[in-house]
Amino acid sequence: MVRIIPMASSIRPSLSSLRFSAASSRFGVSLSSFYPSRRRLSFLHLGSGEEKSRSPAAAGNVVQASTAAAPENVLEWVKKDKRRLLHVVYRVGDLDRTIKFYTECLGMKLLRKRDIPEERYTNAFLGYGPEDSHFVIELTYNYGVDKYDIGTGFGHFGVAVEDVAKTVELIKAKGGKVTREPGPVKGGSTVIAFIEDPDGYKFELLERGPTPEPLCQVMFRVGDLERSINFYEKAFGMELLRTRDNPDYKYTVAMLGYGPEDKNAVLELTYNYGVTEYEKGNAYAQIAIGTDDVYKTAEAVKLVDGKVTREPGPLPGINTKITACLDPDGWKTVFVDNVDFLKELE
């Protein structure tokens, strides 16, 4: 696995098959994220302008929710909430080129596509199964923008495949870039490889048997691992699945999620010794998570010092209830009402 610090890159072992000790101490966005004047009517397209606005009715719902339960009850509820990683959103410079690469080289399916010409963007949803049961990718193409800055904070996506070597050969034949040839991880036996898609996003290929969730990891870097673990456990209700400290390579990692990583998509948080801040660029956007109650979700985020950037409530026009927040490092997550999400898919 590749460890990237802000100014340089070096090799670090993969985490996917190593044993870990428990630590002591889990939508499409167009350029409206940078231009608040553009509004979105879909929960899949939240700009900063929308996140700061809410209707009086929505505000009233927030007040009502805030007085309905004691803080300790809200945090207990988070642990019982029915949550699932829905999709991960990022921007690409050529949508057709990326769809071709993901479908032909990574074996994904194009689930749906939509063009919003009045807002000058197009979305494509890709994955290994339907959105109501799988973690999927949502790509955003903004008209006329062919390049983005991935930054130093985002790491990679993980994809489980049954034969890494064959997948790499296919990727090479299609002109893809392989940055780490297939082979066992250092200190383990699982075969991995690293590749880059046409926009420079990194993918770790992990050799596994059949799995219900091939799109299995999203990795990004954090400045204080203990603080991040505490936040994702308490505010998001995630479980700390495993951790590993590697002083030789000067990094520590934690895997968090809503179930075993051989059956569920997980977050891989990486802390590089002494690095407390990263450049996020404007390419990677956010993760979306399903919840039974966006109001209680926002309360929990606030209780553990998270920043709610879009107060909970229904979106104008479609009435899908959402809330958006930032973790302590500024990584964005959007929570979507489970029932409303299924209605949107219909």
Beta strands, then each sheet from edge to edge (+ up, - down):
strand 1: 2-5
strand 2: 8-11
strand 3: 84-91
strand 4: 109-116
strand 5: 121-127
strand 6: 136-142
strand 7: 154-161
strand 8: 177-184
strand 9: 191-196
strand 10: 202-207
strand 11: 215-221
strand 12: 239-246
strand 13: 251-257
strand 14: 266-272
strand 15: 284-291
strand 16: 307-314
strand 17: 321-326
strand 18: 332-337
sheet 1: 1+ 2-
sheet 2: 4+ 5- 6+ 3+ 15- 18- 17+ 16-
sheet 3: 8+ 9- 10+ 7+ 11- 14- 13+ 12-
end
